[in-house]
Amino acid sequence: MQFAIVHEMPGTPGRIRLRALRPFSRRQGELLEQRLEALGGVGGVRITPRTGSVLFWYADAATRQSVCLLLCGADAPARNEGSAAVVLAAQPEQNVGLSLLNYFVLRPLLPLVIRVGLTVFRAIPYVARGIATVFRGRLGIEALDGAAILVSLLRRDFRTARTTMFLLGLGEVLEAWTRQRSLASLTESLSLKVGQVWVLRDGAEIAITMDAVRVGDVVVVRDGGAIPVDGVVVDGEAMVNQASMTGEPLAVRRAPGAAVFAGTVVEEGVLHVRASRVGDETRLQQIARFIDESEALKAGIQGRYERLADMAVPFTFLLAAAVWMVTRNPLRASSVLLVDYSCALRLATPLAVLAAMREAVQNNVLIKGGRYIEALAEADTVVFDKTGTLTRALPRIERVVPVEGNRRDEILRLAACLEEHFPHPVARAVVRQAELEGLKHEEEHTEVQYVVAHGIASLWRGRQVLIGSRHFVEGDSGVDLSPLQTEIDALVAEGFSLLYLAEGGRLAGVLGIADPLREESASVIRALHEEGIDHIVMLTGDDRRTAAAVAGALGIDEFRAQVLPADKAAIVRQLGAAGRKVMMIGDGLNDSPALSAASVGISLRDGADLAQEVANVVLLDSGLASLLLARRLARSALARIHSNFWITMLMNSLFLGGGLLGLLTPGRSALLHNATTLGIAVRAMRPLLPAAGSAGQLRDA
């Protein structure tokens, strides 16, 4: 097998990444890794058989040369056990300009004999692939291409064969170029971004930046947090969502001794993880896995058109055979073979999907697969979570009301001490207010337990402390709120969201949170109505009076108050069961079940890690205006796919009719058909063209 140099950072030490031109087996990868690690001067090796990736660190130029020699098969042992007589190749540069230069300028200068020989040589892979597909029992596009080229060669029509292969190759180059650029953008957007990491130093938890984490550090990760390093669990137990790494939807138990990976998310529990790999390298395998899955998540329309394309191939062969039997004219029969519907259908639809995904990334929207483009375009119902989505991601603590006998500062200090371990916007607001007031605190509580959509429980100075919603503190824990009932009613009437703090089974205080609406919320909801969304729902855990005020201010059709996470998911499922195509937008841990239940789940970049992992679309600029852009972009892509289909059907029907009537020679049929296919492909990639300006048009629409 061959390897291409993908990226290199020269130096002493240096780093180089290679990629096999085709994947290899796990066993081959293990053998290759053993041989590389056995070389002196190799500081580390990471091999991913599924993607064909080989990454290694080298001490100096001599080590680099040794590795390259081994990969090139110069080392005899490398040839054993089926592992690898491999050839190191330069990174292939597929360039449309060079293809055109070679075909129109350089090739005509060659002698006729050489041109014919090159044509026959280049035709061999096409014909071989066609024959192979037939032997595998599949009559697909490869068989049709191979047959068309073979017929041209047998008729000694080398110009037609060259033209056909040139246009097919040019289409492949354009498709590869689009995919490469699209996936590069997706990879960059998926890089793990963690601002603050908790590590154990001298027996105490301290917060440091991600850049400061080193191999050997013990990182503490709690409910809802993304694991920022590759490592081994040394303490604690948790259920970890590894969907981003393995694709499995259910969380798995992780206990001391188990390996965990960067980007996976702790759903429940606490883990102490000793870091074995830190920085960008921990994310590479996950990104490669995600990218493969992104391409696999085809839109339903893409699958339908590809099936139509496959179905058209046998009919093309039958029609060509019928023409030959009736006319006994091989010229007309080959004209039929050289015109088919499948090329453009198979090429244009995935190109349009990839182009739309890349255009979305350029405009700060990450769409995790083609099927979600279709879901965005066809949604007729939008469900919003309120806190952090319709409201700003930075709520403020406006009031702190203590029960008589407690001090205001102590209430805020204890609340911040509990909330600082969790990434929810409300938790950050509490911590931020304590910092603004200069309230320092010691970690005097025991391990904190986060109850999704309810609150936090812990022990502080030997007594149980609770902080959270009313139904958590009063309903679930039986705490009497009557000591502050008057103040609570007044705060609710003013539109504040409330956090309740209880200590030792008694109410200690209440925190009033100002949750200002996003400036764009009303205009986005109005625009969604104008664009055909006929039902907009808001879900919130707030009091009914607060929810009604927000819904009225924003023009929301329906709201549900004091909703639990399971209720959110159930509501989304009910809407889906009623025949609605639901778009769910949320940013918190408690929104994750509903995001999973929707036709398309959407999260904000500053939302909880778990919400971003579960969501199918992430708004990278954390503004709701991007939601409109994403929907318009998806509808534009779907319209482009539909129109490409009808253009393909119309043009190729005309060319087919011309061939049947003898108006078009095989050469002209091939030229017109492949030129049309190329034009459809370019039209599918229109958002990527410099003069397209589609994003601006979509934004202004």
N, C-alpha and C positions, 0 to 999 in steps of 0.2 A: 504494500500500500504506500501511498505518497502522502507527504506532509507539506503543508504550506506555512511559512512564517507569517503569523498574524500580527504580532507586536513584539517589540524588543526594547528594553531599557538597558543600554550598555553601561558598563561600570565594573568596579571591583568591590563588592560583588555586583553582578548583573542579573537580569531576569529576561526570559524569552518565552513566548507562547507560540505553540505550533497547533495546527489543526489538521487532522487527517482528512483527505478528500472524500473518504467515506467512513462511517462508524466501524468500530471493531468490537470484538467480544470482551466481556469482563475478564475472562481468563487471559486473553492477549494483553489486556491492560495491566493486569497484575504482574505478568512476566516482564513486560517492558518497564514497569515501575521498579521492579527488583533490580534489573540490570542497570538502570540509570542511577539508582541510589547506591549501587556498589562502586560506581566510579568515584575516584578521589576528587574532591573539590565541588561536588554537587551538594548544595546546601538544603535542598528540598525538592520534592516532586509531587505534582498533583495531576492525576490522569482521570479524565471523564470519558469512559468508553462510549457512552450514548451519544455524546456530541463530538467525539473524536478529538477532544482537547488534551494537549500535553503542555503543562506549565512546569518550568524548573528554574532554579536559581543556581548560578555558577560563580565560582570564586574568582576566576580569571579567564583570559582569552584561551589558554590551553585547555581548560576544562570545557569551555564552550565547544572547542574544536573536537574534543573527545566524544562529547555527546552527539554532535552532528555526524561524526564518523560512524558511531554506533547506529544512529538512525538511518544512515545511508547504506547500512549493511556491510561496511568494511570490516566490522568485528564478526568473525565467523560464528561465535555463539548466538549472535542475534538472529541467525537464520534457522535456529532449531525450534522445535515444538510449535511450529506454525506461528511463531510470534511476529517476526518481522524481518524480511529483507525489505527495508523501506528506502524510499528515495526522497531526499529533501528537495522540495521544489520551492521556487520563489512564489510569493503571493500572486495569484493570477489577477491581472487587471483587465476586466472586460470593458472595452471602450468602444462605443458606437462609432466615434470618429475614425478610429483605426480600422474598424470593419468596413466602413464606406471607402476609405482610402485604398485598402487592399483590393476590394472588389472592383471599383470603378477606375483606379489609376494603375496599380501595380500588376494585377492579373492580366489585363489586355496586352501588356508588354512582353509576356512570356510566350515562347513558341507554342504552336498549336498542340504538339504532342505532349508537352509538359502540362498544358492546361487540361487536356483530356485525362491525363494520368492523375492529376490532382483531383479532378472531379470524381473519378472512379474511386480514388482512395478515400475522399471525404464522404462518399455515399455509403461505404461499407458499414459504418456504425448505424446509420439510419435503417438500412436494410436488415442488419443483424437484429436490431431492437424490434423491428416489425415481425420478423420470423419468430423471435423469442416469445413475444406476446401471443402469437397464434398457438405456439406449442404449449403455452400455459393455459390455453383454453379461453383467451380473452381477445376479442376482436375490437381493439381500441384505436385511439388516434395514432399510436406508434405504427400499427400495422398499416393504416391508411397512408401515412407519410412515406413509409418504406415502400409500399406498393406503387405509389405515384412516382417516386424517384426511380424505382427499378424499371417501370414501364418506359420512362424517358430514356434511361440508359439503353434498354433493349432496342428502342427505336433510334438509337444514336442521336437523340435530341439532347446533346450535352448542355446546350444553353438553358433549356428548360430545367434540367436537373440542377444546374448551378444556381439558377434564379430561385428555385424552390428551396434549396438548402441555405442559400444566403438569407432569404427572408425568414425561414424558420430559425436560423441561428441568431438573426438580429432580434427576433421576438424573444428568444431565450436570454439574450444579453440584456434587453430592456427589463425583462421580468426579474433577472438576477440583480440588476442594479437597483430596481425599486425595492426588492426584498431586503437587500443589504442595507440600504439607507434607512428604510423603515425600522428594521430590527435594531440598527445601531441607535436610533433615537429612543426606541423602547428600552433598550438596555440602560442607557444613561438615565432615563426617568425612573427606572426601578432600583437604582442604587440605594442602599440602606442609609437612611438619614436619621440618626438618633442624636438629639442634642445633649441630653444628660444621662449619665449612667451611674448607678449606685454600686460601689465596690466596698469590700471589707478591708479596712486597714487598721491594724492594732486592735482588733476586736470590735471596732465601731464602723457603722455605715457612713460613708461620705459620698457626696455627689461630685463627679468629675465629668469633663467633656469626653466625648467618644474618642477624640484624637489622643487623649491621655491614657487610654486603656492599653495595657501591655500584656504580653503572654505571661501566664502565671497568676494574673490578678483573679480574685474571686468576685464575680459579678452577681449582684442580687437582682432577681427579676420577679415581679409580683403579677397578680391577676391583670390581664389586659396588656401587659408589656411585651414588646418584641425583644427576643433574645438577641443581643448585639454582637455576639462572638460565637465561634465554633468552640466547643469545649466539652468537659465531662462534669456531670452533677456530683458535687461533693457533699451536699446537704440539702434537705428539704424534699418535697414531693409535690408534683403538679401534673395536671392534664395539659398537654402541649398540642396545639393545632399545628400540624406539619403539612397542611395542604399545599403551601407554596413550594415545599421541597418534594413531597411524595405524591401529591394529588389526592391523597386520601381525605375525605371530608370529616371523619371522626377524629377527635383528639385522642392522643395516646398517653399512657401513664409514664412519667419519667421520675426515677428515684436515684439515689446515690449509685454511681458507677455507670449510669446510662449516658450515651453521647447525645448532645443537642447541637443544633446548627443555627447560625445567624439567620434572622428573618422569620423563624418560626415564632409562634405566639403562645404565651402562657394564658390559658383560659381560666384556670382555677388552681390556686395554690401558690407556693413560693419556692423558688429554686436558687441555690447557691452554685454557680457554675465557674469552674476553673478554666480560664481561657487558654486554648491551645493554638488558635489562629485568630488574629484580629485584623481590622482594617478592611480594605476593599476585597482582598482575596477570599474572605469568608463568604461573600455574596455571589461569587462567580458561578458556582455550580447551580445555585438556585435561579439566577438570572437565565442561564442557558436552558434550564428546565422550563422556566416560565415562557421563554420565547418559543420553544418548541410547542408548548401547549397553546400559546396564543395563535400560532399558525393552524393548530389542529381545531381550534374553536371556530369552525367555519360558520358563516351565516347560513340559515336554512335555504335562502335563495341561491347561494353559491352551490350548495349541494344539489339543489334541484336542477340548476343549469348544467352542472357537470354530468348529472345523470342523463339529461336530455342530449348532451354532447355525445356521451357514450352510446346512447340508443341510436343516434343518427348514423354512426359509422357503418353498421351492418347494412342499413338501407342504401348507403352510398355504394357499397360493393355490389349489392343486388341490382341497383340501377345501372351501374357500369356493365355488369354482366348481361343485363337485358338489352342494353343498347348494342353491345357487341353481337349478341345473338340475332337481333333484328336487322342490323345494318352491316354486320361483318366488317365494320370499319373500326380498326384499333385506334384511329385518331380521335373519333368521337368518344369512344369508351374511355380513353385516357383523359380526355377533357373532363369527364364526369369525376374521375378519381382525383383530379387536381383541384376540384372545387368541393368543399364540404363545410358543414356548419359548425363542426366541433372545435376547430382551431380557435376561432375568436371567442366562442363561448367559454372554453376552458381557460384561455389566457386572460381575457379581459376582466372576468368577474373577480378572481383572486387579486389581480392587480388593482382593481378599484377598491377592494377591501383594504389592502395594505396601504394604498395611497391615502385612504381616508384615515386609517389609524395613525399614519405618520403626520398628516396634516393636523390631526387632533393634538398630537404631542407638541407640534410646533406652536399650538395655541393653548398650551397648558391644560390639556385634557388627555388623560391616559385611559384608553379603551382596551380591555384585556382580551379581545377576540372579536372575530367577524360577526358572530351571532348577536353580540350586544349592539352592534351598529344597527342591525335590523330591529332589535327590541326597542332601541331608542327611537327609531323612526316611527314605529307602529304603536307606541304607547298612547293610551287614551285616558289614563288615570295617573295622577301624581300624588304620592303620599309623602309628606314632610314630617320629620321630627322637628320639634320646635327649638329646643335648647342647643345652641351652637350651630344651628343650620339656618333657620329663619332669623334667629337672633345672632348677635356678634359672637365670635369665638372668644372674646375677652369680656365676660361679665364682671361686674364690680360688686364688692361688698359695701352697701350703703348704710346699713343699720346693724348694730350688734346690741341685742336687748337681753340683759342677764336677769335671771330670777333673783328676787330679793335675797341678799346674803352672799351673792357671787359678784365678782368684779368683772367689768367689761373686758379688760385687758387679758384676764386669765381665760375667759371664754374664747376669745379670738386666738390666743396663744395655743390652747389645747386643740382647737379645731384645726389650726395650721399644722400642728405636730402630727395629727392623724391623716390629714388630707395630702400632705406633701409626697406621699408614696404612690399617688395615683395620677394618671395623665388627663383626667377629665377636665374640661374648661372651668367647671365650677370649683373643682379642687384647686386648680391653679389660681383662681380668683381669691380664694381664702388665703393661700400661701403668700400671694403677692401683697394683699392688704396687711398681713402681719409684717412683711418685710418693710413696707412703706412706713409703718408705725414703729419700726425698730424693735419689734418684739422677738427676742431670741428665746430659744427653747432647747431643753435637753431631751434626748430620746429616753424618756422614762417609762414609756408604755411597752407592753410585750408585743408579740407578733400581731400585726393587724390583719383582719379578715374582711375582704370586700365582698358584699352581697350585691350581685348585679341588680341595678335599678332601685336598690333600697338604700344602702349606705355602708357604713364602716363600723365594725365592732372590735374592741380591744380591751385590755386591762391596763389601768393607769393607777399607780400607787395602790395596787391591790383591789381596786374597784372597777367594775365594768363600766366602760364608756361607749356611748353610741352616738353617731352623727349621721344624719340622712334625712330622708323624706318623712312626711307625716305618717304615711301608712307603715313605714318601717318602725319609727319610734313609738307611735301610739298604737297602731293596729297590730303589728307583729310582736312588739315588746311590752305592750301594756303600760306605757308611761303616761301618766296623767298630765295633760297640757293645760288644765284649768288655771294654774298660777299665772299664765301669760295670755289667757284667752282674749282679753280685750286688746292687748297689743298685737296679737296674731291677726285678729279681724281687721285692725287698722292697716297693718302692713299689706294684707291681701287686697284690701280695698284700694290701696295705692298702686297695685300692680306688681308688687315684689314677689319673687319666688323665695321660698323659705327653706332654710336648713335648720334642723332641730338637733340640739346637743343635750344628751342625757348622761348623768353620772350617778352610778349606784342605784339605778332604777328610778331616779327622779329627774325631772326636767331641770336643766342648768341654764339654758339660754336659747335664744333664737337669732339666726343671722338672716338679714334681709338682703336679697341679691337683686340688683338692677340688671335686667337682661335686655338691653336695648336692641331693638330690631335692626337688622342690617339695612343700610340705606337702599339697597337694590331689591329688597324682598318684595315690596308691593308692585314695583314695575315688572319684575320677573313673573310674578303670579298673573298679573294682567296680560302680559305677553303670551304666557302659556295658554290662557283662555282664548286669546285671539288666534292662536295657531292650532286650535282644534282639540285641546285638552278640555274635556267637558266635566271632569270631576276632580277637584283638588281637596285632599284631606290633610288635616294636621293632627298629629298624635303628640301627647305630652303627659308627663306625670304631674303637672301643675294642678292647682285647684281649678274647678270649673269656671269660676268668675274670671280668673286670670286668663284662662284659655279663651273664653268668649271674647274678652277685650282684644286679644291679639288677632283672633280670627276675623273679627269685625273690621279691625284696622287694615288688614291685608286683603280682604275680599275673598276669603277662603270659603269654599262651599260647605264643608263639614269639618267638625273637630271632635276629638275624643279626649277627655281629660282623665287624669289619674290612671294612666294606662301602664301596665306592667310589660316587661319585654315579651313574655309569652303572649300577652294580649295583642301586642303590635304585630307579631308574626301571624297570629290567628286572623287579625283584621285583613292583613295583606292577602292571606290565603282565601278568605271569604270573597274578597274582591276578584281574585283570580278565578275562583270557582263560579262566579257570576258571569264569567266571560270577558272580564276586563283585562287589559294588558297593563300591568302596574309598573310604574317607575317609582322606586323608593329612595328617598334621599335622607341620610342620617350620618352622624359623625361619632357617636358614642358606643361604648361597649354594649349598652342595652339595646342598640339598634341592630346589632349583628344578626340576630335571628330573622328579623324582618327583611334585612338586606338580602339574606339568602333566599327568602321565600318569594321575593319579587321577580318579575320577568327580567328586570335589570336593576341592580342595586348600585347606588351612587354614594360616594363618600367624599369628604373634603380632605385636603392634604394635611391640615392641622388637626384632623380628627384622631380618634384612638387608633393604635396600631392594628388591633383586631378588625375594626371596621374597615380600614383600608385594605387589609388582606382579603376580607370576605367580599368587598364590593367588586362589581364588574367594571365600574368606571370610577376614576378618581379625578376630581377637579383640583389640579395642581396649584392653582393660584388661590384656592380657598374662597372663591367668590361665586355667588349664585349666577352671575351673568354668564359664566362659562357653561352653565347648564343649557341655556338657550343656544349658545354656539354649538354645543355638542349635538343637540337635537337637530338643528338646522343642517349641520354638517352630515349627520347620519341620513337625513331625508334627501339631501342633495346626492349623496353616494348611492342611495337606493334608486333614486330617479335616474341616475347615470347608468346604473346596471340594467334597469328595465329598458331604457332607450337604446343601449348598446345591443341588447338582445334583438330588438325589432329591426335595428339597422342591419345587424348581421343576417337575420332571416331574409330581409328584403334584397340586399345586395347579392348575397350568394344565390338566392333563387333566380335573380336576373342572369348571373354568370352561368348557372347551371342550365338555364333555358337556352342561352347563347351557345353553349357547348353541344346541347342536344340537337339544335337546329343547324349546327355546323357553321354558325356565325363567328365562333371563337375557336382558334387553334388551341391545342394544349398549352403552348407557351404563353399565349395571352391569357388563357384561363388561370394558369398558375400565377402570372404576374398580377392580374386584377384581384384574385382571391387573396394572395399573400399581402398585397398592398393594402387591401381592405382590412385584413387581420391586423396588420401593423398600425393602420390608422385607428382602429378600434382600441388597440392596446394603448396608443398614445392618448386617445380621448379618455380612457379609463384612468390614466395617470395625470390627468389635467391639473389636479391640485398641486402637483409637484413641479409643474412647469413655471419658469420664471415670470412669465407674463400672465399667469392664470389669475392671481389676485383673488382667488375664491374665498379665502379666509376673511379678507376685508369686506367682500360683498356679503358674506354670511353674517359678519358682525354688524354690518350696517342695515341688514334686512329687517 
